[in-house]
Amino acid sequence: MTRKMFLPSLVTIAAMTTMVTLADEAATVKEQTVEGPHSVRIKARMEGPYTAETQLQVVCYFKYTKDGAKRMAGAPVELDKRLGGVINSLRTRGEFQGAPLETILIKPKDGTIKAKSLLLIGLGDESQLSLDILERVGQTALRQAKALGATQIAFAPLLRDQGNSAFAVGAVETAVVKGMLLAYDTELRLQSEGLSNNYRLADWSVEAGPAYFDETIAGVRDAVSQAAAETAKRPAGKYAAETR
C-alpha cells in the first residue's frame, strides 16, 4: 500500500520540477526597456525571431545571391527551417529578391513560429548598404505595421547572420529605431488633423544576441535622443491648408 502511494508522489515531484525548470528558462531571457517619444516602449530582448510572441515580426534580407545564401547562418536559417523553407523558396524563385525596401507579408502556419505575421524587408545589394537605407527600413516597418493594425512589433535586422559587419550593431539599431520613431511622429501628426485613422504603437522589441545586447541598448538610446531632437525641429504648422 505504501509503495502504491509513493509512485504517484514521484510523478508529481517530477512534473513540478519540469514546471520550475521551464519557468527558470523563461526568466533568463534578458530584456531591457527604453521609453521613447510618444510613450513608445522600446525593448531590447535577447531572443530570436522564431520565438518572439508578437503581432508582427520583422526581418531583413539583402538582395538574393547564391554566395549570400551560402553564408547565411544562425537565426535566419532556423527561422526558415521552422517555416518549412518558405523564405528560401520565395528568394530562389525570384519572388522576393530583397530589393531596397521591397516587402512581403507572410502569415505563419500554426505551430511554426509564435508571431502572428512575418514581414520581410529588402536591404538591396549588400555592397550598397547604408545607414540611410536602415533608417528607411525602420520607417517602412512602422508604416506596414500601421496598415496591418499591429501594435506590437519585434524587429531583427539579421545582418551579422548574413555575414555582414559593415556597421556596428549599435549604429544599425540607432538608424532603424530612429526611422521608426520619426515615422510614428508623422503618423500621430496626421491623425491630429484627421488625415489618418487611429493607430497607437504599444511597443517595439529589438531582438539581439548575447554578444550584442549592451551595444543594442546603447544604439536604442541614441535613436531616442536623435529622434526627439529632430521631431522638436519639425514645423508646427498643419500639413493641410484650411478649406471652405
N, C-alpha and C positions, 0 to 999 in steps of 0.2 A: 504493500500500500504506500509505503514511504517512497519507494522508487518511482512509482507512477506519478506522484506529486512533484518529484524532483525534476523530471524531464521537461515538463512544461515550463518550469521556472528557468531552466537553461535557455529555452527558446525565447522566453520573454526578455531575459537579460541580453541575449544576442541581438534581438530586434531593437532594444533600447540603445545598445552600443552603436549599431548601424545608424540610427537616427542622430545620435550625438556626433558621430563622425561626419555625416553629411552636413549637419549644421555648422560644424567647425570649418569644413571646406568652404561653405558659403561665406562664413565670417572672414575668411582670409583674403577675399577679393579686396584689394586695396582700392580706395576711392577717395577723392578729394574734390570739394566743390568750390567754385569761384562765382561770386554774384556779379552778373553782368548788367549792362544798361537795360532799362525797362523790366527789371526784376527777372531776367532770364538766368536760370541756374545752368552753369556750365560745369560739367563733371568730367574729371579725368578718371578713367576706370581701367584697372588692369584686367582686361577682358578681350576676348576675340569676337569678331563679327558674327560668328556662328552660335554664340552662347548668350548674347545680349537679348533680354526681354524688352522689346521696344516696338513702337508702332512702325517706325521706318529705320531701316539700317542702310547707310550709305557707304559705298566703297568706290575706289578709283582705279582705273586701268590705263596704262599707256596704249598707244596705238599698237595693234597686234603685229608682231613679227614672230617668226619661228624661233629665232635666237632668244627673244624676250620670253617666250613661253617656256623654253628650256631652263631659263634662270629663275623662273617662278618657284618660290618655296614658302613654307610656313602657312600663315593664315589664309591667303587666297586659295592655296591648294586644298586645305582642309575644308574651307567654305564650299568650294565647288564639289568636293567629294560628297559632302552631306546633301548637296542639292542634286546629286545624280549626274553631274557633269554638264548642266545646262549652260553655264557661263562659257566653258571651253567650246561647246557646240556653237553657240552664238558667234564666238570670235573666229573660230576656224572656218565657219561658213560665210564669214564676211557680213553678218547681220548686225553685229556690234563691233565696229572697227576700233573704237576708242579714240575717235577724232576729238579735238578740243571741245569740251563741254557737251559732247554727244551724250544723250541719256537713254536709258531703257529701264522700265519698271517691271519687276518680277514679283509675282505672288507665290511665295514658297509653299510647297505642299506640307500638310500636317506631318509632324514627326521628323522634319528635316532640320530647320533652324528655328529659333524662337521668335525672330522678328516677324511681324505681320506682313511687311512689304520690304522688298530689297531694291534699292536704286543704284544702278551702275552709272558712273560719270566718267567720261573720257578725258584724258590728260593730253592727248596728242602725241607727237613724236617725242621720244624721251630726250633727245638732244635739244629740244626747244622748250623744255620745262622752265617755267619762271615763277617767281612769287606772285606776279600779276595773274597768271593762269590759276594759281592756287587760291588767290583771293576770289576770283570769279567762280571757282568751284564751290566755295562757301556760299556765295550769292545764289548760284544755281540750285544748290541743295535746299536752301531755305525756301526759295520760290516754288520748287517742286513739292516740298513738304506742305506748303500752304495750299497748293492746288489739290493735294491729296487729302488735306484736312488733318494731317499728322501733327500732333503737338509734342510728341516725344521722339527725338531723333538721336541715333547713335552714328558716329562717323569714324571711319578707319581709312586713312589715305593709302596704306599698303605699299608705300614707296620702297621701304627697305626690303620688303618681301619680294619685290620685283627687281631687286639688285641695284636700286638707285640710291645714291647718297650725295646728290648734287647740293642739297641744302640740309642744314642742321634740322633735327626733329623739331626743336623749339621754333625755328623760323617758319617751318611748314605750318605748324599749328597756329602761329600768330596770323599768318596770311589767311588761312581758311576761316578761322573764328572771326577775324576782323571782317571779312567779306560777308559772313552770315549776319553779324550784328548790324552792319550798315544796311544790308538788305531788309532786315527786320525793322529798322528805324524808318526806312522809306515806307514799308508796308503800314506801319502804325500811323504815319503822317497822312497817307492816302485814306485810311479808314476815318481819320478825324474830319475829313472833308466829304465823307460819304462816297468815296471813289473806289472803295474795295469792301468786300464782305468781312464780317467779323472773324478774326483769327488771332489766337494767342499761343505763342510758343511757351511751353511749360519748362522743358529742359533739353539741353544739348549735351550728349555724352561723347567724349573723345576717348577712343579705345587706344591704350598704349601698353606695350610690353614692359616687363620689369626693368630692362636696361634703360628705357627711355621715359620712365614715369615722371621723374623730377623735372627733366627738361621740358616735358609736355606741359606740366603745370606752369612753369615759368613762361612758356610761349603763350598759354591762355591768358595769363595776367597781362602780358604785353599787349595782346589783342584787345583786351577790355580797355586798357588805358588809351591805346591808339584810336579805337572806335569812338570812345567817349569824347576825345579831343576833336575828331573830325565831325561828329554829329553836332557838337556845340558851335561849329563854324558854319553849319548849313543855314541857308536863308530862312528866315522866319515866315516869310510871305506864303500865301496859298499857291498851290500848283495851278488851279483853275481860276480864271477871272470871273467876277460876278456877272451873271447873265440875267436878263429880264424876260 
